[in-house]
Amino acid sequence: MLWFAQIYLGLGVRIFLIAAFVAMGVLIEFLQGMTGYRYFEYADMLADASGVMIGFGLAYTRMGCVLTLLENKWKTLNV
């Protein structure tokens, strides 16, 4: 989430990404439950959703511009 929140700055897009990533985590859990060797767990869904929300929150801190800082550093190294 943090990666994509740095690419897509609009709040509407970020909310869509939150929904998409949480849905992906839920879908993965259901798919894992269908296999014979993986387990379906609600706690994993909660952990996935928590990670998405943490990434969303970090996007509004100094971590939210890490990609820009790395890109600028890369440009100065490749002059």
C-alpha positions in Angstrom: 0.0 0.0 0.0 2.8 2.4 0.9 4.4 1.8 -2.5 1.2 2.5 -4.5 0.2 5.5 -2.3 3.5 7.2 -3.3 2.6 6.7 -7.0 -1.1 7.6 -6.8 -1.6 10.7 -4.8 -5.4 11.2 -5.1 -7.4 10.2 -2.0 -10.1 8.5 -4.2 -7.5 6.3 -5.8 -5.9 5.5 -2.4 -9.3 4.5 -1.0 -9.8 2.2 -4.0 -6.4 0.7 -3.4 -7.2 0.1 0.3 -10.4 -1.8 -0.8 -8.6 -3.7 -3.5 -5.7 -4.8 -1.2 -8.0 -5.8 1.6 -10.1 -7.8 -0.8 -7.0 -9.4 -2.2 -6.0 -10.5 1.3 -9.5 -12.0 2.0 -9.5 -13.8 -1.4 -6.1 -15.3 -0.8 -7.3 -16.6 2.6 -10.3 -18.3 0.9 -8.1 -19.7 -1.8 -5.6 -21.1 0.8 -8.5 -22.7 2.6 -9.4 -24.6 -0.6 -6.0 -26.3 -0.8 -5.2 -29.3 1.3 -2.0 -28.0 2.7 -2.7 -24.4 3.6 -5.0 -23.0 6.3 -7.9 -20.4 6.3 -7.4 -18.0 9.1 -9.4 -14.9 10.1 -6.3 -13.6 11.9 -4.4 -13.5 8.6 -7.2 -11.4 7.1 -6.9 -9.0 10.0 -3.1 -8.9 9.7 -3.4 -8.1 5.9 -5.9 -5.3 6.5 -3.8 -3.9 9.3 -0.7 -3.8 7.0 -2.7 -2.0 4.4 -3.9 0.6 6.9 -0.4 1.0 8.3 0.9 1.6 4.7 -1.8 4.1 4.1 -1.0 5.9 7.3 2.7 6.0 6.6 2.0 7.6 3.2 1.2 10.8 5.1 4.5 10.8 6.9 8.0 11.4 5.6 7.9 7.7 4.5 5.4 8.9 1.9 8.2 10.4 -0.2 10.8 7.6 -0.1 10.4 6.8 -3.8 11.0 10.4 -4.8 14.0 10.6 -2.6 15.5 7.4 -4.0 14.8 8.5 -7.6 16.5 11.8 -7.0 19.5 10.0 -5.4 19.6 7.6 -8.4 19.7 10.6 -10.8 22.6 12.2 -9.0 24.6 8.9 -9.1 24.0 8.3 -12.8 25.1 11.7 -14.1 
